[in-house]
Amino acid sequence: MTIRITWMRIVLALVGAVAAALLVSFSGVITVAASSGHWAVTDWFLHWTMRNSVRTHAFLEGETSPVARDGDLVSAAGHFAAACSSCHGAPGVRPSPVMQKAMPPAPDLTRLDPGKYSDRELHYILTHGVKMTGMPAWGSAHPRGDEVRRMVAFVRLLPRLDAAGYRALSGMATGAGTVGAKGIAGGTMEGCVACHGNDGRGRGQRDIPVLGGQDPAYLARALADYAAGRRSSAVMQNAAARLTAAEREALARHFAAMPGLAPGLGAAPAGGPRAAALVTRGDAAIQLPACTSCHAPGKRAPVLAGQRPAYLAQRLRDWRGEKEVVDARKPQEVMPVIARRIPEEMIDPIARYLAGTGARP
């Protein structure tokens, strides 16, 4: 018997297949229970599809994700401990048994094959997450590239860390047993000092600012902005999300009362005369206002005098890279505009001048 294939029969076959699929779906006979697992072929197909998608889109996105120094990963380790270890575990830390019952369960990153993903692919996964796996996108509306790059480096480091190294880097040892200040629970304070240190000086990290001596109103406002998503930082947004208004105020007062930042510029600031002129007078020719017009003591902006110069320079360079910000229509958009007006060769001298010394790392 010969069956003629016609366009009508093809269309009817497709309609029938779709109708059958809808009928099966409507019946509810397909289980979505995570406890049922996947068939081996289904598991292979889903992971094969995911790997191909990550490879293609990571290439198209083009982020090479340069690896940071191992010693600059305190904030990434602290964020991993707070937001990732419950699913993935960590050296000396078992993942949550509940989270391991997800389908698929989160992989053990302490055993990550170095050749399984490139830095570019890890950057893509951390930034965008993976659908239908429980792996979320980076926890801020506008992911900061510097934070993601540090996390890529930390994920690379995890297989080489032992339990003691992980505790030291993530701040679990630093904050252990920390007593909460008035109005602040001990556990909350442990989370803060894990990155910022008991003295508020950021554990010597180039990406963590000195908090001691900062304006308490500014610190409280920054925490409120992070909690509300008005400032982008997955690390700080996660830390601030569970704080009450009273806790934000108490934390701000606690860290601001510590010694650290100077009330004014140091007696012998480094950076040279050009940096001094830009900081104190600005440059009308390039529409650059003086830093002190906003950052002088008593202003709404944060105190910068005595801040770690590497931190200041890195934040200026990060703002310069935010090309989607083209004007200053919103208060949080002012700094990207100003940063792009600063000549590249003056960023480090300005940071040293504001710091008041070139001795800090």
Salt bridges, closest charged atoms under 4 A:
ASP43 OD1 - HIS47 ND1 3.51
GLU61 OE1 - HIS128 NE2 2.61
ASP70 OD2 - ARG160 NH1 3.69
ASP72 OD2 - ARG69 NE 3.04
ASP72 OD2 - ARG206 NH2 2.36
ASP108 OD2 - ARG111 NE 3.61
ASP119 OD1 - ARG156 NE 2.77
ASP146 OD2 - ARG144 NH2 2.75
ASP146 OD2 - ARG150 NH2 2.83
GLU147 OE2 - ARG144 NH1 3.80
ASP207 OD2 - ARG150 NE 3.22
ASP225 OD1 - ARG230 NE 2.75
ASP283 OD2 - ARG274 NH2 3.32
ASP318 OD2 - ARG315 NH1 3.03
ASP327 OD2 - ARG329 NE 2.77
GLU344 OE2 - ARG317 NE 3.04
GLU344 OE1 - ARG320 NE 3.53
ASP348 OD2 - ARG317 NH2 3.00
